[in-house]
């Protein structure tokens, strides 16, 4: 199996857009259409594995602390509570993804639906960028976690950003910027890992995918760093991503109407 420059470009875009609040799935659908590149399930899983490893590296200490608290029964600590909050947040996507997987796969073939997803993402981000005067907190409640998990479940739909919907819903539930960002990325681990296992099935990842996987990993590290250290120092910056995704939605609609 050979992967050329198109695969490297898609791997880079996947790594960047997986964590930026702009929908990696929507961008990959668009880019694959532009490059006339036919993605395979194995290729898609490899790229998600690369971006997932970026989270493990960047938030390695947090992940180890959470697992240690869970396995050692230290459930009254912040790390132990966080473990159960992440479990609660993972339930909606697991249920909806399992029940409606075939319907979402069909949606990926429709540019109109992808454009609608971009539009929803844009509106969500702009609303979340507004200041509602809420007191900020660092740890979500169980209800917060469930609702953020529902937002993640919606992101199975192409064009709706997983990171965008979960970060935005975290902010709207009162989390501060850094806490909303970290919770969004940590809850991505079971979601992406579970979805990848479901897609991969009995297939094996060939060695020819090492380079695309590394590219998605490196781009993912860059994307996480930019978000955590530069972009989400203020939630107001989300509006720029919202404007971008709304413009993408309008661009797709114009293309479908006039071409």
C-alpha positions as CSV (number, residue, x, y, z in Angstrom):
1,X,0.0,0.0,0.0
2,X,1.6,3.3,-1.2
3,X,0.8,6.7,0.2
4,X,1.9,9.8,-1.7
5,X,2.0,13.5,-1.1
6,X,-1.9,13.7,-0.9
7,X,-1.8,11.4,2.1
8,X,0.8,13.6,3.8
9,X,-1.2,16.7,3.2
10,X,-4.4,15.0,4.6
11,X,-2.4,13.7,7.6
12,X,-1.2,17.3,8.3
13,X,-4.6,18.8,8.0
14,X,-6.1,16.0,10.2
15,X,-3.5,16.7,12.9
16,X,-4.1,20.4,12.9
17,X,-7.9,20.4,12.6
18,X,-8.5,17.5,15.1
19,X,-7.9,19.9,18.0
20,X,-8.7,23.3,16.5
21,X,-12.4,23.9,16.9
22,X,-13.1,23.7,13.1
23,X,-14.1,20.0,12.5
24,X,-11.4,17.7,11.2
25,X,-14.0,15.4,9.7
26,X,-15.5,18.2,7.6
27,X,-12.1,19.3,6.4
28,X,-11.0,15.8,5.5
29,X,-14.2,15.4,3.4
30,X,-13.5,18.6,1.6
31,X,-9.8,18.0,1.1
32,X,-10.3,14.4,-0.1
33,X,-12.8,15.7,-2.6
34,X,-10.5,18.5,-3.8
35,X,-7.5,16.1,-4.1
36,X,-9.6,13.3,-5.5
37,X,-8.2,11.0,-2.7
38,X,-10.1,8.0,-1.6
39,X,-9.6,7.5,2.1
40,X,-9.6,4.0,3.5
41,X,-10.7,3.0,7.0
42,X,-7.2,1.9,7.9
43,X,-5.7,5.2,6.8
44,X,-8.4,7.1,8.8
45,X,-7.7,5.1,11.9
46,X,-3.9,5.6,11.6
47,X,-4.3,9.4,11.4
48,X,-6.6,9.4,14.5
49,X,-4.0,7.2,16.3
50,X,-1.4,9.9,15.6
51,X,-3.5,12.7,16.9
52,X,-4.5,10.7,19.9
53,X,-0.9,10.1,20.8
54,X,-0.4,13.9,20.8
55,X,-2.9,14.1,23.7
56,X,-1.1,11.3,25.6
57,X,2.2,13.1,25.2
58,X,0.9,16.6,26.0
59,X,-1.3,15.7,29.0
60,X,0.7,12.6,30.0
61,X,1.0,13.6,33.7
62,X,-2.7,14.3,34.0
63,X,-3.6,11.0,32.4
64,X,-1.2,9.1,34.7
65,X,-2.6,10.9,37.8
66,X,-6.2,10.2,36.8
67,X,-5.6,6.5,36.1
68,X,-3.6,6.1,39.3
69,X,-6.4,7.7,41.4
70,X,-9.0,5.4,39.7
71,X,-7.1,2.2,40.1
72,X,-6.0,2.9,43.7
73,X,-9.5,3.9,44.8
74,X,-8.6,7.5,45.6
75,X,-12.0,8.6,44.4
76,X,-12.3,11.5,46.7
77,X,-9.4,13.3,45.1
78,X,-9.7,15.8,42.2
79,X,-8.1,13.2,39.9
80,X,-10.4,10.4,41.1
81,X,-13.4,12.6,40.5
82,X,-12.1,13.5,37.1
83,X,-12.0,9.9,36.1
84,X,-15.7,9.4,36.8
85,X,-16.5,12.7,35.2
86,X,-14.8,11.5,32.0
87,X,-16.6,8.2,32.1
88,X,-20.0,10.1,32.3
89,X,-18.9,12.4,29.5
90,X,-18.1,9.4,27.3
91,X,-21.4,7.7,27.5
92,X,-23.5,9.8,25.1
93,X,-21.1,9.4,22.2
94,X,-20.6,5.7,22.8
95,X,-24.4,5.1,22.7
96,X,-25.2,7.3,19.8
97,X,-22.2,6.2,17.8
98,X,-23.0,2.6,18.3
99,X,-26.7,2.9,17.4
100,X,-26.5,5.3,14.5
101,X,-23.0,4.6,13.0
102,X,-24.4,3.6,9.6
103,X,-26.4,6.8,9.3
104,X,-23.5,9.0,10.1
105,X,-21.3,7.2,7.5
106,X,-23.9,8.1,4.9
107,X,-23.8,11.7,6.0
108,X,-20.1,11.9,5.2
109,X,-20.9,11.5,1.5
110,X,-23.0,14.7,1.4
111,X,-21.3,18.1,1.0
112,X,-24.6,19.8,2.0
113,X,-24.7,18.0,5.3
114,X,-21.0,18.8,5.9
115,X,-21.8,22.5,5.2
116,X,-24.7,22.4,7.6
117,X,-22.3,20.9,10.2
118,X,-19.8,23.8,9.7
119,X,-22.7,26.3,10.1
120,X,-23.7,24.7,13.4
121,X,-20.1,24.7,14.6
122,X,-19.8,28.4,13.7
123,X,-22.9,29.5,15.6
124,X,-21.9,27.4,18.6
125,X,-18.5,28.9,18.8
126,X,-19.7,32.5,18.5
127,X,-22.3,32.0,21.2
128,X,-19.6,30.5,23.5
129,X,-17.3,33.4,22.9
130,X,-19.7,35.8,24.5
131,X,-19.4,36.9,28.1
132,X,-22.4,36.0,30.2
133,X,-20.8,37.0,33.5
134,X,-20.7,33.5,35.0
135,X,-18.3,32.7,37.7
136,X,-15.6,30.4,36.3
137,X,-14.8,27.0,37.7
138,X,-12.1,24.4,37.1
139,X,-13.9,21.1,37.6
140,X,-17.3,20.3,35.9
141,X,-20.2,18.8,37.8
142,X,-21.7,15.4,36.7
143,X,-24.5,17.2,34.9
144,X,-21.9,19.5,33.2
145,X,-20.0,16.3,32.1
146,X,-23.1,14.7,30.7
147,X,-24.1,17.7,28.7
148,X,-20.6,18.2,27.4
149,X,-20.7,14.5,26.4
150,X,-23.9,15.1,24.5
151,X,-22.2,17.9,22.6
152,X,-19.4,15.5,21.8
153,X,-22.0,13.0,20.5
154,X,-23.4,15.6,18.1
155,X,-19.9,15.9,16.7
156,X,-20.1,12.5,15.1
157,X,-22.0,14.4,12.4
158,X,-19.5,15.6,9.8
159,X,-18.7,19.3,9.9
160,X,-19.6,19.6,13.6
161,X,-16.3,20.1,15.5
162,X,-15.7,17.7,18.4
163,X,-13.2,20.0,20.1
164,X,-15.3,23.0,19.2
165,X,-18.6,21.6,20.6
166,X,-17.0,20.3,23.8
167,X,-14.9,23.4,24.5
168,X,-17.9,25.6,23.8
169,X,-20.3,23.6,25.9
170,X,-17.7,23.5,28.7
171,X,-17.4,27.3,28.6
172,X,-21.2,27.7,28.5
173,X,-21.4,25.5,31.6
174,X,-19.1,27.8,33.5
175,X,-15.6,26.2,33.1
176,X,-12.7,28.6,32.6
177,X,-10.8,28.5,29.3
178,X,-8.0,26.2,30.3
179,X,-10.2,23.8,32.2
180,X,-12.7,23.5,29.3
181,X,-9.8,22.9,26.9
182,X,-8.2,20.2,29.1
183,X,-11.5,18.4,29.8
184,X,-12.3,18.4,26.1
185,X,-9.0,16.8,25.1
186,X,-9.0,14.3,27.9
187,X,-12.5,13.1,27.0
188,X,-11.4,12.7,23.4
189,X,-9.2,9.7,24.5
190,X,-12.0,7.1,25.0
191,X,-14.1,8.6,22.2
192,X,-11.3,8.5,19.5
193,X,-9.9,5.2,20.8
194,X,-13.2,3.5,20.9
195,X,-14.3,4.7,17.5
196,X,-10.9,3.7,16.0
197,X,-11.3,0.2,17.4
198,X,-14.8,-0.1,16.0
199,X,-13.6,1.1,12.5
200,X,-10.5,-1.0,12.4
201,X,-12.1,-4.3,13.3
202,X,-9.8,-7.2,12.3
203,X,-7.7,-5.0,10.0
204,X,-4.0,-4.3,10.7
205,X,-2.1,-1.1,10.3
206,X,0.6,-1.5,7.6
207,X,4.1,-0.1,8.1
208,X,3.6,2.2,5.2
209,X,1.3,4.3,7.4
210,X,4.1,5.2,9.8
211,X,5.0,8.5,8.1
212,X,1.3,9.8,7.8
213,X,0.7,8.8,11.4
214,X,3.8,10.7,12.5
215,X,2.8,13.7,10.5
216,X,-0.7,13.7,12.1
217,X,1.0,13.3,15.5
218,X,3.4,16.2,15.0
219,X,0.7,18.5,13.6
220,X,-1.6,17.5,16.6
221,X,1.1,18.5,19.1
222,X,1.5,21.9,17.4
223,X,-2.3,22.4,17.3
224,X,-2.7,21.5,21.0
225,X,0.1,23.8,22.0
226,X,-1.3,26.7,20.0
227,X,-4.7,26.3,21.5
228,X,-3.5,25.8,25.1
229,X,-0.8,28.5,25.2
230,X,-2.0,31.1,22.6
231,X,-5.6,30.8,21.3
232,X,-7.7,30.0,24.4
233,X,-6.1,32.4,26.7
234,X,-9.4,34.2,26.1
235,X,-12.7,32.6,25.0
236,X,-13.3,35.6,22.8
237,X,-10.8,34.1,20.3
238,X,-13.3,31.4,19.6
239,X,-15.3,33.9,17.5
240,X,-12.6,33.9,14.8
241,X,-13.0,30.1,14.4
242,X,-16.8,30.6,14.4
243,X,-16.5,33.2,11.6
244,X,-14.2,30.8,9.6
245,X,-16.5,27.8,9.9
246,X,-19.6,30.0,9.0
247,X,-17.7,31.2,5.9
248,X,-16.9,27.6,5.0
249,X,-20.6,26.7,5.3
250,X,-21.6,29.6,3.0
251,X,-18.8,28.7,0.6
252,X,-20.1,25.1,0.3
253,X,-23.7,26.3,-0.1
254,X,-22.6,28.7,-2.9
255,X,-20.7,25.9,-4.6
256,X,-23.7,23.6,-4.5
257,X,-26.0,26.2,-5.8
258,X,-23.9,27.6,-8.7
259,X,-21.6,24.8,-9.8
